[in-house]
Amino acid sequence: MSIHYVRNAIASVMSMPSRDATCISEALYGEHVIVLEQHGSWVKVRQAHDGYTGFMDKNDLVSSVKMVQPHDFETTHWVKARSTLLFKEPDMKSPVVHRLSFASELSLTKSSTALFSLTSCGYYAWNAHCLPMNQPHSADPLTLAQTHFLGTPYRWGGRSTAGVDCSGLVQLLARSQGLSIPRDSGDQEQFLKTNVHNDDYAPMDLIYWPGHTGILLSADTLLHATAHTLNCLIEPLSAVIARAGKVSSAKRLFSLDG
């Protein structure tokens, strides 16, 4: 086993070692994965942040031993903005090397100017778009769901602001608060222990059906990424129940009181 880092802005995690397989999740720039097996130009990996396993193209990864300063390549910051750019030089007019999604990870080695910091990969990040790894976002998950994800295309296996699925959305909202939860909705439902009765629904409660989840804006309004309309939108909870059936559970992970 060896540790590798994601070198591209968004990398697919597949069900099988093939581009024609189903994308079951995504790995974001700077996240690290543990390589379990070699399969030609593919590797089987376990994602470090949630233990999720799948197959990735080797070209999406770089070994920690190949970094310019491997001993320094430990992610120090995460992207708090909906998206941000990595520049070739510490100048907004400089060529853009990557467009990074919310929750991507960076290793910032030093502050180059008041506005930019140098990354271990030799590029420059905008300081105001980054937070230290152990610092949660100042905005609550409900605000982030609306500002960062509302209108985002639905993508099966997606977990970025370029495309997200229902459980990927909820997992990213948890990450914004420094919380780690499983990748898939069924595993999330089993993992989360605080159950909520339907008479006690509150904003930011998580609602689960078999194979689906979303976050409440109010006791009767849901924000979710749905294959029904192929985007992330707000709907009356009753309309989703009419399509998807009875709610299997409601969980409380977040609260407006912090």
C-alpha positions as CSV (number, residue, x, y, z in Angstrom):
1,M,0.0,0.0,0.0
2,S,1.2,3.5,-0.7
3,I,-0.2,7.0,-0.3
4,H,-1.0,9.1,-3.4
5,Y,-2.5,12.6,-3.8
6,V,-5.1,13.7,-6.4
7,R,-3.4,15.9,-9.0
8,N,-6.4,16.9,-11.0
9,A,-9.2,19.2,-9.9
10,I,-11.8,16.4,-9.9
11,A,-11.0,12.7,-10.4
12,S,-13.5,10.0,-11.0
13,V,-13.7,6.9,-8.7
14,M,-15.1,4.1,-10.7
15,S,-16.8,0.8,-9.9
16,M,-14.4,-1.1,-12.1
17,P,-11.0,-0.3,-13.7
18,S,-12.4,1.1,-16.9
19,R,-13.6,4.5,-18.2
20,D,-16.8,2.7,-19.3
21,A,-17.6,1.7,-15.7
22,T,-20.0,3.6,-13.4
23,C,-18.6,6.5,-11.6
24,I,-19.4,5.8,-7.9
25,S,-17.6,8.8,-6.3
26,E,-15.1,11.5,-6.9
27,A,-11.8,12.5,-5.4
28,L,-10.9,16.2,-5.2
29,Y,-7.6,18.0,-5.7
30,G,-5.2,17.5,-2.9
31,E,-7.1,14.7,-1.2
32,H,-5.0,11.6,-0.5
33,V,-5.8,8.0,-1.2
34,I,-4.3,4.7,-0.2
35,V,-3.4,2.5,-3.2
36,L,-4.4,-1.1,-2.5
37,E,-3.9,-2.9,-5.8
38,Q,-2.5,-2.3,-9.3
39,H,-4.6,-3.0,-12.4
40,G,-2.6,-1.9,-15.4
41,S,-3.1,1.8,-15.8
42,W,-5.7,1.7,-13.0
43,V,-5.3,1.3,-9.2
44,K,-7.8,0.3,-6.6
45,V,-7.8,2.9,-3.9
46,R,-9.3,3.7,-0.5
47,Q,-10.1,7.4,0.0
48,A,-8.5,8.5,3.3
49,H,-11.2,10.9,4.4
50,D,-14.1,8.4,4.4
51,G,-12.7,4.9,3.6
52,Y,-14.5,4.7,0.3
53,T,-13.0,2.2,-2.2
54,G,-13.0,2.2,-6.0
55,F,-10.8,2.4,-9.0
56,M,-8.9,5.4,-10.3
57,D,-6.8,6.2,-13.3
58,K,-3.1,6.4,-12.3
59,N,-2.9,9.7,-14.3
60,D,-5.2,11.3,-11.7
61,L,-2.7,10.6,-8.9
62,V,0.8,11.5,-7.9
63,S,2.9,9.6,-5.3
64,S,3.9,11.6,-2.3
65,V,7.5,10.5,-2.9
66,K,7.5,12.4,-6.3
67,M,6.5,15.7,-4.9
68,V,9.2,18.5,-5.0
69,Q,9.1,18.6,-1.2
70,P,7.5,15.3,-0.1
71,H,8.1,15.8,3.6
72,D,6.1,19.1,3.3
73,F,3.2,17.7,1.3
74,E,0.6,17.5,4.0
75,T,-2.6,19.2,3.3
76,T,-2.8,22.3,5.5
77,H,-5.9,24.1,4.0
78,W,-9.2,23.4,2.3
79,V,-11.2,25.5,-0.2
80,K,-14.1,27.3,1.5
81,A,-15.3,29.1,-1.7
82,R,-17.7,27.5,-4.2
83,S,-14.6,27.3,-6.5
84,T,-11.2,28.9,-6.7
85,L,-8.3,29.1,-9.1
86,L,-4.7,28.0,-8.8
87,F,-2.4,30.4,-10.7
88,K,1.0,29.8,-12.2
89,E,2.3,33.0,-10.5
90,P,1.0,35.1,-7.5
91,D,-0.9,37.4,-9.9
92,M,-4.6,37.2,-10.9
93,K,-3.5,37.9,-14.5
94,S,-1.2,34.8,-14.4
95,P,-2.2,31.7,-16.3
96,V,-4.7,29.5,-14.5
97,V,-3.4,26.0,-13.8
98,H,-6.5,24.5,-12.1
99,R,-10.1,25.5,-11.2
100,L,-10.7,23.8,-7.8
101,S,-14.1,22.9,-6.3
102,F,-15.3,23.6,-2.7
103,A,-13.6,21.3,-0.2
104,S,-10.5,20.6,-2.3
105,E,-7.3,20.4,-0.2
106,L,-4.1,22.3,-0.5
107,S,-0.7,22.3,1.0
108,L,0.3,25.9,1.5
109,T,4.0,26.3,2.2
110,K,4.4,30.0,2.7
111,S,2.6,33.3,2.1
112,S,4.0,34.9,-1.0
113,T,2.1,38.2,-0.8
114,A,-0.8,39.5,1.3
115,L,-3.2,37.8,-1.2
116,F,-1.5,34.6,-2.4
117,S,0.3,31.6,-0.9
118,L,2.6,29.1,-2.6
119,T,1.5,25.5,-2.7
120,S,3.7,22.4,-2.5
121,C,2.9,21.8,-6.1
122,G,4.5,25.1,-7.1
123,Y,1.2,27.0,-7.8
124,Y,-0.4,29.9,-6.1
125,A,-3.7,30.0,-4.2
126,W,-5.8,33.0,-3.2
127,N,-5.6,33.2,0.6
128,A,-9.1,34.4,1.2
129,H,-10.6,31.3,-0.4
130,C,-8.8,28.9,2.0
131,L,-9.2,27.8,5.6
132,P,-6.9,25.7,7.8
133,M,-7.8,22.0,7.7
134,N,-9.1,22.0,11.3
135,Q,-11.2,25.1,10.9
136,P,-14.9,24.8,10.0
137,H,-16.7,27.2,7.6
138,S,-18.2,30.3,9.2
139,A,-21.4,29.8,7.3
140,D,-23.9,27.1,8.4
141,P,-24.5,24.1,6.2
142,L,-27.9,25.4,5.1
143,T,-26.4,28.7,3.9
144,L,-23.7,26.8,2.0
145,A,-26.2,24.4,0.5
146,Q,-28.0,27.4,-1.0
147,T,-25.0,29.6,-2.0
148,H,-22.6,26.8,-3.2
149,F,-24.9,24.0,-4.5
150,L,-28.3,25.3,-5.4
151,G,-28.7,24.8,-9.2
152,T,-25.7,22.5,-9.4
153,P,-26.2,19.7,-11.9
154,Y,-27.0,16.3,-10.5
155,R,-24.2,13.7,-11.2
156,W,-24.3,10.1,-10.1
157,G,-21.2,9.7,-7.9
158,G,-20.5,13.5,-7.9
159,R,-19.2,15.3,-4.9
160,S,-18.2,18.7,-6.3
161,T,-19.8,22.0,-7.2
162,A,-19.4,20.9,-10.9
163,G,-21.9,18.0,-10.3
164,V,-23.1,16.4,-7.1
165,D,-25.4,13.5,-6.0
166,C,-27.7,13.5,-3.0
167,S,-25.3,11.8,-0.5
168,G,-22.3,13.7,-1.9
169,L,-24.0,17.0,-1.1
170,V,-24.7,15.9,2.5
171,Q,-21.2,14.6,2.9
172,L,-19.7,17.9,1.7
173,L,-22.0,19.9,4.0
174,A,-20.8,17.8,6.9
175,R,-17.2,18.3,5.8
176,S,-17.8,22.1,5.9
177,Q,-18.3,21.8,9.7
178,G,-15.2,19.6,10.2
179,L,-17.3,16.4,10.4
180,S,-16.6,13.1,8.6
181,I,-19.6,10.9,7.6
182,P,-19.9,8.0,5.1
183,R,-20.2,8.5,1.4
184,D,-23.5,6.7,0.5
185,S,-26.9,7.6,1.9
186,G,-27.6,4.2,3.3
187,D,-24.3,4.2,5.2
188,Q,-24.9,7.7,6.4
189,E,-28.4,6.8,7.7
190,Q,-26.9,3.9,9.8
191,F,-23.9,6.0,10.9
192,L,-25.9,9.0,12.2
193,K,-27.4,8.2,15.6
194,T,-29.6,11.2,16.5
195,N,-33.1,10.4,15.2
196,V,-35.8,13.1,14.8
197,H,-39.5,12.5,14.9
198,N,-41.6,13.9,12.1
199,D,-43.3,16.3,14.6
200,D,-40.0,17.8,15.5
201,Y,-38.4,18.4,12.0
202,A,-36.2,21.6,12.0
203,P,-34.0,23.4,9.5
204,M,-30.8,21.5,8.7
205,D,-32.2,18.1,9.7
206,L,-31.3,15.4,7.2
207,I,-34.1,13.4,5.6
208,Y,-33.5,9.8,4.4
209,W,-35.3,7.4,2.0
210,P,-33.8,4.2,0.7
211,G,-31.2,5.5,-1.7
212,H,-31.8,9.2,-1.2
213,T,-31.2,12.1,1.2
214,G,-31.6,15.8,1.5
215,I,-31.4,18.7,4.0
216,L,-34.4,20.6,5.4
217,L,-34.7,24.4,4.9
218,S,-37.8,24.3,7.1
219,A,-40.0,21.6,8.6
220,D,-41.7,21.1,5.3
221,T,-39.1,22.2,2.6
222,L,-36.2,20.1,1.3
223,L,-33.1,21.1,-0.5
224,H,-31.6,18.1,-2.3
225,A,-29.7,16.9,-5.4
226,T,-32.1,14.8,-7.3
227,A,-32.1,12.6,-10.4
228,H,-35.7,13.5,-10.9
229,T,-34.7,16.9,-12.3
230,L,-31.0,16.4,-12.7
231,N,-30.1,19.3,-10.5
232,C,-29.9,20.5,-6.9
233,L,-33.2,22.3,-6.0
234,I,-35.7,23.2,-3.3
235,E,-39.0,21.4,-3.2
236,P,-41.9,20.9,-0.7
237,L,-41.1,17.8,1.4
238,S,-44.6,16.5,0.6
239,A,-43.8,16.5,-3.2
240,V,-40.7,14.4,-2.6
241,I,-42.6,12.0,-0.4
242,A,-45.3,11.7,-3.1
243,R,-42.6,10.5,-5.5
244,A,-40.1,8.7,-3.3
245,G,-42.5,7.3,-0.7
246,K,-42.4,7.4,3.1
247,V,-39.4,8.8,4.8
248,S,-37.3,6.1,6.3
249,S,-35.6,8.3,8.9
250,A,-34.7,11.9,9.8
251,K,-31.3,12.6,11.5
252,R,-30.0,15.6,13.3
253,L,-26.3,16.3,12.6
254,F,-26.4,20.1,12.5
255,S,-28.2,22.7,14.6
256,L,-28.8,26.4,14.1
257,D,-27.3,27.0,17.5
258,G,-24.0,25.5,16.3
